[in-house]
Amino acid sequence: MPRKSNIPSTDLLALIGQQVTYHQHRCEIIELLDDCELVLQVLEDDHNIQPTQYGEGHRTVPKTYTLPVFDGEGDLHAELVAAGLDKLLSKHLSNFN
């Protein structure tokens, strides 16, 4: 999805390392993908088995969620708002204005 918002990438990058609750799981923001998706990693002992390219499971990895930052109109996506990331972003923006 193309980025249609006036929120700079640097402000989104500032969210990395922040902790939020998403789907009743405590998560940490670990990555920003192409300026339009945030990756959350579950901090609890909830793991998935990661398959190899052949579909064989050999190791466990932390569960992750990928959230779109913006909707089709360029507003913050409802999933991002549900996770409370809109408040974190507003707090960050107010600290620098």
Sine and cosine of phi, psi and omega as CSV:
sin_phi,cos_phi,sin_psi,cos_psi,sin_omega,cos_omega
0.00,0.00,0.76,-0.64,0.02,-1.00
-0.93,0.37,0.51,-0.86,-0.01,-1.00
-0.99,0.13,0.84,-0.55,-0.05,-1.00
-0.85,-0.53,0.33,0.95,-0.08,-1.00
-0.94,-0.33,0.31,-0.95,0.04,-1.00
-0.99,-0.10,0.19,0.98,0.06,-1.00
-0.98,0.18,0.87,-0.49,-0.04,-1.00
-0.92,0.38,0.47,-0.88,0.03,-1.00
-0.85,0.53,-0.56,0.83,-0.01,-1.00
-0.89,0.45,-0.57,0.82,0.04,-1.00
-0.94,0.35,-0.60,0.80,0.05,-1.00
-0.94,0.35,-0.63,0.78,0.03,-1.00
-0.89,0.45,-0.48,0.88,0.00,-1.00
-0.92,0.40,-0.29,0.96,0.02,-1.00
-0.97,0.23,-0.31,0.95,-0.02,-1.00
-0.88,0.48,0.75,-0.66,-0.03,-1.00
0.99,-0.13,-0.26,0.96,0.03,-1.00
-0.96,0.27,0.47,-0.88,0.02,-1.00
-0.94,-0.34,0.64,-0.77,0.00,-1.00
-0.63,-0.77,0.21,-0.98,0.12,-0.99
-0.96,-0.30,0.81,-0.59,0.00,-1.00
-0.70,-0.71,0.82,-0.57,-0.06,-1.00
0.78,0.63,0.70,0.72,0.04,-1.00
0.89,0.45,0.38,0.92,0.07,-1.00
-0.87,-0.49,0.67,-0.74,0.11,-0.99
-0.98,0.22,0.83,-0.56,-0.10,-1.00
-0.76,-0.64,0.37,-0.93,0.13,-0.99
-0.87,-0.49,0.67,-0.75,0.06,-1.00
-0.97,0.23,0.86,-0.50,-0.10,-1.00
-0.92,-0.40,-0.25,0.97,-0.07,-1.00
-0.30,-0.95,0.48,-0.88,0.14,-0.99
-0.90,-0.44,0.87,-0.50,-0.03,-1.00
-0.98,-0.18,0.85,-0.53,0.10,-1.00
0.74,0.67,0.57,0.82,0.04,-1.00
0.87,0.49,0.21,0.98,-0.06,-1.00
-0.63,-0.77,0.07,1.00,0.07,-1.00
-0.60,-0.80,0.70,-0.72,0.07,-1.00
-0.96,-0.28,0.65,-0.76,0.04,-1.00
-0.97,-0.24,0.82,-0.58,0.04,-1.00
-0.95,-0.30,0.68,-0.73,0.06,-1.00
-0.92,-0.39,0.78,-0.62,0.02,-1.00
-0.93,0.37,0.75,-0.66,-0.05,-1.00
-1.00,-0.01,-0.20,0.98,-0.02,-1.00
-0.99,0.16,0.02,-1.00,-0.02,-1.00
-0.99,0.15,0.68,0.74,0.01,-1.00
-0.97,-0.24,0.94,-0.33,-0.08,-1.00
-0.87,-0.50,0.42,-0.91,0.13,-0.99
-0.93,-0.37,0.44,-0.90,0.12,-0.99
-1.00,0.00,0.84,-0.54,-0.03,-1.00
-1.00,0.04,0.86,-0.51,0.01,-1.00
-0.98,0.17,0.42,-0.91,0.13,-0.99
-0.98,0.19,-0.01,-1.00,0.03,-1.00
-0.90,0.44,-0.26,0.97,0.01,-1.00
-0.99,-0.16,0.08,1.00,0.04,-1.00
1.00,0.07,0.14,0.99,0.00,-1.00
-1.00,-0.04,0.77,-0.64,0.01,-1.00
-1.00,0.10,0.83,-0.55,-0.04,-1.00
-0.83,-0.56,-0.33,0.94,-0.02,-1.00
-0.50,-0.86,0.41,-0.91,0.05,-1.00
-0.99,-0.12,0.57,-0.82,0.02,-1.00
-0.73,-0.69,0.44,-0.90,0.05,-1.00
-0.88,0.47,0.55,-0.84,0.04,-1.00
-0.95,0.32,0.64,-0.77,0.03,-1.00
-0.77,-0.64,0.39,-0.92,0.11,-0.99
-0.80,-0.60,0.60,-0.80,0.09,-1.00
-0.91,-0.41,0.87,-0.49,-0.06,-1.00
-0.93,-0.37,0.75,-0.66,0.12,-0.99
-0.94,0.35,0.63,-0.78,0.00,-1.00
-0.99,0.13,-0.67,0.74,-0.09,-1.00
-0.87,-0.49,0.50,-0.87,0.12,-0.99
-1.00,-0.01,-0.10,-0.99,-0.05,-1.00
-0.90,0.43,-0.34,0.94,0.00,-1.00
-1.00,-0.05,-0.08,1.00,-0.03,-1.00
1.00,-0.02,0.05,1.00,0.06,-1.00
-1.00,0.07,0.26,-0.97,0.06,-1.00
-0.89,0.46,0.72,-0.70,-0.05,-1.00
-0.92,0.40,0.55,-0.84,-0.03,-1.00
-0.86,0.51,-0.58,0.82,0.02,-1.00
-0.91,0.42,-0.61,0.79,0.03,-1.00
-0.92,0.39,-0.66,0.75,0.04,-1.00
-0.91,0.42,-0.66,0.76,0.01,-1.00
-0.88,0.48,-0.51,0.86,0.02,-1.00
-0.99,0.12,-0.08,1.00,0.01,-1.00
0.99,0.13,0.18,0.98,-0.03,-1.00
-0.95,0.32,-0.39,0.92,0.06,-1.00
-0.89,0.45,-0.61,0.79,0.02,-1.00
-0.93,0.37,-0.66,0.75,0.05,-1.00
-0.88,0.47,-0.67,0.74,-0.01,-1.00
-0.92,0.40,-0.68,0.73,0.04,-1.00
-0.89,0.47,-0.66,0.75,0.02,-1.00
-0.89,0.46,-0.70,0.72,0.02,-1.00
-0.89,0.46,-0.71,0.71,-0.02,-1.00
-0.90,0.43,-0.62,0.78,-0.01,-1.00
-0.94,0.34,-0.46,0.89,0.04,-1.00
-0.94,0.34,-0.39,0.92,-0.05,-1.00
-0.95,-0.30,0.10,0.99,0.04,-1.00
-0.95,-0.31,0.00,0.00,0.00,0.00
